[in-house]
């Protein structure tokens, strides 16, 4: 909702309580796992997790990205 508010503000629109409730209801009914959830590994695409961690360490360290544990 934070992003929606910012977009409404940027456009100069008012985010009414009714519109916000409609958006929240839609979100609740259409969660990111509504149709299941998919987990992909780098190895499925011919990549290596360790190599990717090494290649992008500059980024993950700089932005303090929490890394997922390999399954």
PyMOL commands that set and color helices and strands:
alter all, ss='L'
color gray80, all
select helices_A, chain A and resi 2-11+17-29+42-45+49-55+57-62
alter helices_A, ss='H'
color red, helices_A
deselect
rebuild
show_as cartoon
